[in-house]
Amino acid sequence: AASTMGVYSKVPCDGREYVVTDPTAVKIRAEDGRSVTGVNISDFIGNLPNNTDTTRFTTKNASGSTSQAASIMESLELGCTCMLFDEDTTATNFMLKDNKIQQLLPADKEPITPFIFRVREIYDTWKVSTVLVIGGSGDYLDVADTILMMDNYHVIDVTGRAKDISRASPLIVPTLPPLGCLPRRIVRKECFACLMGKSKVENMSRVTYRVGDEDDIKALELYGVEQLTEIGQTRAILEVMRYIHRQSETTAFLHNGDIRKLLKHIEDRFNGEGFGWLDPNSGWMARPRIAEMGACINRLRTLTLST
């Protein structure tokens, strides 16, 4: 938790002075049931039933593996340079496939290219680092650059010993097609119309809104966005989405910009003007990162994209 929240500034002398994390780092987890819109997950997922297109994957009910693949690609799209994983909150079938399973289940029968086969290439191609907390996925010792072990709250570098163990039974990594291009998606402002009426931040991880009938209450569920740290951030993100909806179609950053450029525009205004431009009564808001603004937009069930 300390490294996940190390992206934020801390109160001096609170005990975390040496816990500092890349400010663009994103915690990635499996998130069954989340909405995904137009994300290219084909580097990880293919050959789904009913010939589902994974180059523009869309679903209202993602599985653990497809949700995790989508979260990775969305985070890379937004400029993440470090991904954080905890083995306990990942989809096992997405994270690895050991040698025995590879022999039993041929690649042409398996829709998932596990993350362990791509993690090194992600760094070599896009210079995006990965930090994993593991206790049972020993195959990652083969592909890791540095292995640290916690021993009674002390951190010990065990890279040399771990590599010796790995050499005794190396992981077989198949030859794969190279990674594709990072996604570039353009959001349509109309998808935020549902938030202009009676929408409410219920808590840090849940926004409710009405669609059509007064009793038809929908929810934007954010429990999988683990780096939201207080309700004021969620309030600010709701106002950001309302702001986007209010913009004219001819507004340059909407007309020409992808999601990353759109949110960079918002961040630049936060840097230069604070929150006053978003809401004159801004004392109830807290600063969100691009990562969390994007994560909320990506989970909105009314999200639509320009082609």
Phi, psi and omega in degrees: 000323182296318180289326177297318180271000178291355176288344183257156172293153184236159175290131180305142175064031178266006177098356182243029185302330184259010178259097183232130183237146173315126185295346177262003185297142181232133174280125182252135178213164170287147187211073182306135174091355182285160178272140177228137183228113169063037182259135177277103179251016187293341175292341181241328187232133176206174177056041177283158178303154178063024178055038179301130181285115180264001173278339173223062189289129181225132176201154173263359186211072183290150174278178177300315183288316181291325178294321180289320176298317179296317181298322177298309184293323177296319180294320176296321178301326184272003174098015177300137176242005176206131177247138182246130180232141169243121183311326184292338184244022178250164174274116185303317182291341176275329188279326184203162172214109187283176186299323182294316179293324178299322179289323182283323187241099181299153183302326182286353177257358187239121182284345187259127165265108188295153183303326182299333179280346184247344191299319179292319180294326178299319178289314183296324184274314189245000179058040177253120182276159178229133174241123181240138169257114185228156175222349183224350184264072187295339180298337179292344175298331181292325188256352183283148173275321183225133178238120179247140180241136174271124179230102180055047178072009175253140180267126182237132177279113181243026184302312182300311180297318181296321180291326175298317178296318181297321182296336180288335180210075188291148175287137175270115179255116183289161175284127183238157171296150182297157176302145177280193179280152174294146184292155174219101184245144180246120184276145176264132186294336182299335183292347180265002183302327182297340183269357185277343180265233184274074175255150187211137172277104182287318176201186185303330188245017182207125174240129177253151179207162181251140176236116178070245183304141182302332181270356182272083184265125178252166180225139169264105185268126186238022183298334180277356178266082193286347181265004162293131187242345175199159190297333179298329176295317180294321176299317180295320181294321176301317179292326176298314180295323175295321179299316179301317181297327183285348185286148176291149177300338181272355178301128190303315186289338175277318188289322186253348191261146171276181184302318181297315180294322178301312183284333174294323175300315179297315181298319179298322178291322175300316181297320186269331190232000184070216182257352188303324180292335182274320179199121180302330178262068191264010182294346182264008181249157174230155188288121172266158173274168172303321183302315182283324175300314179295321180298321179293315178300317183293338180265357179291125186286348177262006183300131173229153185237151171278145181267000000 
